[in-house]
């Protein structure tokens, strides 16, 4: 399951459902009575796993599963294909995170129940992208006619690549890529996604050079281990720490997003700024996962 599997119309319908869940939670409190979600997490996760569990419990369903490969039969050598065949006997829907790219796709091909990709290696994190889209649309009121800046690790950041792929389907989206040379977006994103779709974009190195034009700032972590030498890291790391002073350069209605976890790339004194929306983003993730569970179980229209 990728956001690109949905048409723009289907995506809007899913986001509309998530907004209705936010506005009328009581209406959905028993939609999944008697239904079970299996959380098959082959690598550790805090936010994503708990968010899926909260989503199912909010819908009146129940949850079973495992939270690491060590606590599953994978430690005995069982294949993903066999695991999902067994899980299909126990649950109505599955959320799977796996370190191997494509593992949830393989599982979905062998499964008798819907399988949601909850992150596969460095490949995709599609439900995070849905949460990002819902957050932007709910707060800004639109997904078109926006200028969005992506800041930090744009080379390895799977959330960045997924969100760029999703946003370019909307009209008049301008993209500003803010990163050190070492962590620029890969050529395939620049050429096969942005240029191939005639998307207006530019690349800058300093955060300050972009702040004034952004409607949305999407922060990510600059990881020390991505640099070839420590001098380059030390020289560049402060460029990518969002502070109160840098926020003064931004529009009054710009919003700041971050997929979390945060380390030090957003100063804690920014948290009190009404434009800091990363914790609201975590809440929107629950609503969109509730909407996705309902849609995949065929319960959205009931």
Secondary structure, DSSP 8 states (H G I E B T S, - for coil): --GGGS-HHHHHHHHHHHHHHHH-GGGGTTTTTT-EEEEEESS--SHHHHHHHHHHHHTT-EEEEESSGGGSGGGGT--HHHHHHHHHHH-SEEEEEESSTTHHHHHHHH-SSEEEEEEETTTB-HHHHHHHHHHHHHHHS-SSSEEEEEES-TTT-HHHHHHHHHHTTSTTEEEEEE--GGG---HIIIIIIIITTT--EEEES-GGGTGGG-SEEEE----GGGSSSHHHHHHHGGGG-B-HHHHTTS-TT-EEEE-S--SSSB-GGGTTSTTB-HHHHHHHHHHHHHHHHHHHTT-TT-
